[in-house]
Amino acid sequence: MVGVGMMRRLGVTALGLRNGPHRVTVERDLAVPAADGVTLLADRYAPVDVDKAPTVLVRSPYGRRGPFGLMCGQAFASHGFQAVVQSVRGGFGSGGVFEALDEREDGLATIEWLKAQPWFGGTFAMHGPSYLGYVQWAVGAEAGPELKALSMQVTASTFRDAVNVGGTFALESALIWVDLTARMKNSLSGITTGIMSPRRARRATLSGRPLAELDRLATGAQQRFFQELLVNGPDTPFWDKRDFSPTVSEVTAPVNMTGGWYDIFLPWQIKDYAALRAAGRRPYLTIGPWFHADQRMMRGAVADSVRWFRAHLLDDPSDLREQPVRLYITGADEWREFPDWPVPGMREERWRLQPAGGLSLDTPPESDPDTYRYDPNHPTPFLGGPTLLGETRPSTDQKRLERRRDVLTYTSAVLDDDMEIIGPVTADLHIRSNREHTDFVVRLCDVTPEGESLNLCEGMRRLVPGAPEPDADGIRRVAVELWPVGHRFRRGHRVRVQVASGAYPRVARNPGTGAPIGTATDMLTADQEIFHTPAHPSTITLPVVP
């Protein structure tokens, strides 16, 4: 067993994590009864020289052995905590059928089982990224006073709006995830699926087949959850029991959040932060230059959680930073700390689209609208931005995209001084289209002196008849929420805004017909007009910080 323990310690080191001072024992395949009689399996890691240590509970659909066992079990136990790593229903030996995002009842049953164990020390915390963070929100308001801390990364209390970004359908992420979960059969499968799932999803999206067939093309079989997503929009009852945002304010355990500027869940993670602040809580928030499955973030999150758990389970806050908000400012390439989000001193600046592709703070003159045609048979591609496991770099040169005739760009003059923006970004377009069903995509970029156009953040909005309502001239005012940002535009750089009507395959193309997205086959082009006049000023609002 000493040799096995040494191998686990070496495994932790190989993952780029730091082992603690404690030797660790492991109990495998503990049976946890769910409320309906199904048995869920868990492994318990414990420091051999600490009696009834506080427990870290991790509930995962990705297995409890291999890298997840090392990161979530061995690493925490070596630092003096017990760690219970459980496979959720329907995977890796746990009974029943996997019901994606339906985790409240099993989570609460697991907590009741945990409290009844003879080795339970009276307090516990929860840890984990993505789905492993979502399951924390599923039980956080009802877990009882024994829950002393939550530490979650790249996640949110609801995935409702992340799946339906501005009313569009987040095709690539949804397809990658159903392929990932369909193929994970053992503790090492995540290594291969993490590489192959994005490639299989991309091939399926390039097939030209209707969306309802893409899960079969990617995974080899129809996937029920993917089919449910296609027919259940954000306002359907399907999401009600899977949305825990109404109970975020009821969570009293201290919450530590880690996000990434290029994470698919960041806007909704920040809404969870705001809900906790409004309820009088003081959560910690860290946002780095990371995408969803960024290994740099994963490694740092374990050490960050150890510090959080030492503060709230062992009454040792000595390693906590003084300021609760820590942000990596891209462009400046430096970490900064703040007392809150939005950061103090932030002011909103409305930059207006101008004729001839200009962008400035000035009111635009009278001018004709800019026009382009969007063809869903040849959708505007997605080159870089928030991604789950995509093969594109999160921030990449957009010049190839900007050469397309279905993409408009608006660029400022060269900046005389550095300009920092930290906070939410919104756009307000005045548009006219020959289609009542159509999409708009707005993207903010930093243009370097060498001409590189690097994407910083973006947002989407799907239009349907009457929403928004057109005026007498058929012009519709379209509000778009972009991803939050923390960036320094350097002196000599320029600010650029892209406007388009697609970002494929990040979001599904709009066929222009109003047909159900899963089965739509007819594709109609959309002729788009973007206005920039005193009466109809299209703008992007930037959160400028002195």
HELIX and SHEET records of a PDB file:
HELIX    1   1 VAL A    2  ALA A   14  1                                  13    
HELIX    2   2 GLY A   66  GLY A   69  1                                   4    
HELIX    3   3 LEU A   70  GLN A   74  3                                   5    
HELIX    4   4 ALA A   75  SER A   78  1                                   4    
HELIX    5   5 ARG A  104  LYS A  115  1                                  12    
HELIX    6   6 TYR A  131  VAL A  139  1                                   9    
HELIX    7   7 ARG A  160  VAL A  163  1                                   4    
HELIX    8   8 VAL A  165  GLY A  167  5                                   3    
HELIX    9   9 LEU A  171  ARG A  183  1                                  13    
HELIX   10  10 SER A  189  THR A  205  1                                  17    
HELIX   11  11 LEU A  211  GLU A  213  5                                   3    
HELIX   12  12 LEU A  214  THR A  219  1                                   6    
HELIX   13  13 ARG A  224  VAL A  231  1                                   8    
HELIX   14  14 PRO A  237  ARG A  242  5                                   6    
HELIX   15  15 SER A  245  GLU A  250  5                                   6    
HELIX   16  16 LEU A  266  ALA A  278  1                                  13    
HELIX   17  17 GLN A  295  LEU A  313  1                                  19    
HELIX   18  18 PRO A  317  ASP A  319  5                                   3    
HELIX   19  19 PRO A  355  GLY A  357  5                                   3    
HELIX   20  20 LYS A  399  GLU A  402  1                                   4    
SHEET    1   A10 VAL A  24  PRO A  33  0                                        
SHEET    2   A10 THR A  39  PRO A  47 -1                                        
SHEET    3   A10 GLN A  82  SER A  87 -1                                        
SHEET    4   A10 THR A  55  SER A  60  1                                        
SHEET    5   A10 PHE A 124  PRO A 129  1                                        
SHEET    6   A10 LEU A 147  GLN A 153  1                                        
SHEET    7   A10 VAL A 255  TYR A 262  1                                        
SHEET    8   A10 TYR A 284  PHE A 291  1                                        
SHEET    9   A10 VAL A 325  ILE A 329  1                                        
SHEET   10   A10 GLU A 334  PHE A 338 -1                                        
SHEET    1   B 5 GLY A 358  SER A 360  0                                        
SHEET    2   B 5 ARG A 347  GLN A 354 -1                                        
SHEET    3   B 5 THR A 539  VAL A 545 -1                                        
SHEET    4   B 5 MET A 419  GLY A 423 -1                                        
SHEET    5   B 5 VAL A 485  PHE A 489 -1                                        
SHEET    1   C 5 GLY A 358  SER A 360  0                                        
SHEET    2   C 5 ARG A 347  GLN A 354 -1                                        
SHEET    3   C 5 THR A 539  VAL A 545 -1                                        
SHEET    4   C 5 THR A 426  SER A 433 -1                                        
SHEET    5   C 5 ARG A 476  GLU A 481 -1                                        
SHEET    1   D 6 GLY A 358  SER A 360  0                                        
SHEET    2   D 6 ARG A 347  GLN A 354 -1                                        
SHEET    3   D 6 THR A 539  VAL A 545 -1                                        
SHEET    4   D 6 THR A 426  SER A 433 -1                                        
SHEET    5   D 6 ALA A 526  ILE A 530 -1                                        
SHEET    6   D 6 ASP A 370  TYR A 374 -1                                        
SHEET    1   E 4 LEU A 408  THR A 411  0                                        
SHEET    2   E 4 ARG A 494  ALA A 500 -1                                        
SHEET    3   E 4 THR A 438  VAL A 447 -1                                        
SHEET    4   E 4 SER A 453  LEU A 463 -1                                        
END                                                                             
